[in-house]
Amino acid sequence: MWSSFSRWHNSGDKVTGVFARQAIPMIYDFAEGNPFSNSTGNWMAHIQWVAKVVERLTADTSEAKAWQADASTTTHAGNGTVIVTDPPYYDNISYAQLSDFFYVWLRPLLRGIHPDLFSGIVTPKVEEMIAGPRFQDPRQRFEALLSGAMRRMRERCSDEFPSSIFYAYKQQQEEREGRTSTGWETMLNAVVAAGFQIVGTWPMRTELTERSNARGTNTLASSVVLVCRPRAADAPVATSRQFRDELARDLPPALDQLTREGHIAPTDLAQAAIGPGMQVYSRFQRVETLGGQLVTVRNALAAVNQAIADYDQQQEGSLDAPTRFCLAWRQQHGYREGPYGEAEVLSQAKNVAVDDLDAAGLLTAERGLVRLLPLDDYGPDRPRRLGSITAWEGCMRMAWHMLPGEHGGGVQGAAEVVPMLSGAAADAAERLARILYNHDDRAGDSANAYVFNTLVTSWTAIREKAQSLAEAPEQTEMDV
Ligand SMILES: C[S@@+](CC[C@H](N)C(=O)[O-])C[C@H]1O[C@@H](n2cnc3c(N)ncnc32)[C@H](O)[C@@H]1O
């Protein structure tokens, strides 16, 4: 029952909880299945999930105990405890209010069995560790409560085994523009201030794409696991220069690994990169400016964001010249017309000729106006180009198949584009899809961002399909 709470989200659409003292604006984004049916989500299916885990447990599981306790004050954990925790995600979910929906039905049934858990008329709210709008100073409150829990963890945690903290919080648009993410900042402040050092991070695919609020949107698909150990009492103090240098050294390989090996969804990359970034920051006792001022977690997160932007820029620089032209033009004009003279200047900077781009079918240049061909024009009817196509054309042709609706060919359609690209151009097309996602996401164009996010997350499947088509060719887009 607890896990179903995490599938609820606050939303603008209002369904009001009749049992809650306050109206809760929310919608169901997950239909609970009938436990007595034979369909997905029935009772036996759930039991089988748990059984599979139990079968694979290596530790002695003869006894398990569960308590309900406030993590900020609990004394249940003894010294040397191995801690794995999934703390509340700042203001994303009002767990206690949502729980009341179920609690009022469970209480009459289970009160006799668990009188301690069901003593209240509704679930406890005062200790709840969230930054909900119903609290005064929600941010300070969240940070103070979480800090208390982290300090307690630090006091009791094992020296031998690391502690693991799961966290997921998507930065809001306005946060990305000026400030760094409050949800992340407060959580990391609590972790670092408690004396933990982050020694590893893993993005984990934890959110099902089938859930209804994930369909057609750019919701997070993963959580990040922060692997922490107590920071040594004699950890060094670093200057901000040293911190930035180490960030510049350590972050690009970590981002390469996340994108090239991990194929992390573009929508999750900013969140996933916080881990390796904070790994650098938290290895120091303190980071300070030359004037001795503290470089805060907020400053460090801003430096991580800057390092990601530098990395993106580097990625753009590695693309072929026509692609770099199209990218820059799209940022200036989208798919609208712009003056030919401006295109000429840009093309010289990118070392290409506007007429060649026109001949390659990437843009139209007529009556002194230049217009980039929109995504809709990259369907299978588009004439096949001889020779290796650019990363731009490859990416757009594949993205066309990812457009929502019936017409796109999905993974199969995109896989049929792969043979038109050289190996290097195919890698570049994936990099480009990430870059286009970033541009569209920053511009608030969630529909286009969604298409490029889908393309990247389908990349492994597209490659596999392309491979199987090469081994057993059927009629493909290339033969049409
Ligand atoms: C991100 S959720 C964990 C979800 C869980 N991993 C699952 O899959 O069901 C955070 C949980 O922390 C609980 N919580 C909130 N305040 C707490 C507190 N002061 N002490 C202990 N738990 C708290 C919430 O009720 C919620 O169940």
The ligand as a MOL file (V3000), in Angstrom:
LIG
                    3D

  0  0  0     0  0            999 V3000
M  V30 BEGIN CTAB
M  V30 COUNTS 27 29 0 0 0
M  V30 BEGIN ATOM
M  V30 1 C 10.0550 8.9570 -1.3600 0
M  V30 2 S 8.9440 8.2640 -0.2220 0 CHG=1
M  V30 3 C 9.5060 6.6400 -0.0200 0
M  V30 4 C 8.7890 5.7190 -0.9390 0
M  V30 5 C 9.1510 4.2630 -0.7550 0
M  V30 6 N 10.5300 4.0170 -1.1200 0
M  V30 7 C 8.2150 3.4200 -1.6210 0
M  V30 8 O 8.6430 2.9810 -2.7020 0
M  V30 9 O 7.1010 3.2550 -1.2360 0 CHG=-1
M  V30 10 C 9.3500 9.0550 1.2810 0
M  V30 11 C 8.6470 8.4840 2.4930 0
M  V30 12 O 9.1040 9.1830 3.6620 0
M  V30 13 C 8.0110 9.2450 4.5880 0
M  V30 14 N 8.2620 10.3010 5.6080 0
M  V30 15 C 7.9240 11.6090 5.5960 0
M  V30 16 N 8.3160 12.2180 6.7370 0
M  V30 17 C 8.9270 11.2730 7.4980 0
M  V30 18 C 9.5420 11.2830 8.7780 0
M  V30 19 N 9.6090 12.3860 9.5290 0
M  V30 20 N 10.0600 10.1150 9.2370 0
M  V30 21 C 9.9820 8.9800 8.4950 0
M  V30 22 N 9.4220 8.9020 7.2680 0
M  V30 23 C 8.9010 10.0360 6.7700 0
M  V30 24 C 6.8340 9.5370 3.6760 0
M  V30 25 O 5.6250 9.1790 4.3130 0
M  V30 26 C 7.1340 8.6330 2.4720 0
M  V30 27 O 6.5510 7.3830 2.6540 0
M  V30 END ATOM
M  V30 BEGIN BOND
M  V30 1 1 1 2
M  V30 2 1 2 3
M  V30 3 1 2 10
M  V30 4 1 3 4
M  V30 5 1 4 5
M  V30 6 1 5 6
M  V30 7 1 5 7
M  V30 8 2 7 8
M  V30 9 1 7 9
M  V30 10 1 10 11
M  V30 11 1 11 12
M  V30 12 1 11 26
M  V30 13 1 12 13
M  V30 14 1 13 14
M  V30 15 1 13 24
M  V30 16 1 14 15
M  V30 17 1 14 23
M  V30 18 2 15 16
M  V30 19 1 16 17
M  V30 20 1 17 18
M  V30 21 2 17 23
M  V30 22 1 18 19
M  V30 23 2 18 20
M  V30 24 1 20 21
M  V30 25 2 21 22
M  V30 26 1 22 23
M  V30 27 1 24 25
M  V30 28 1 24 26
M  V30 29 1 26 27
M  V30 END BOND
M  V30 END CTAB
M  END
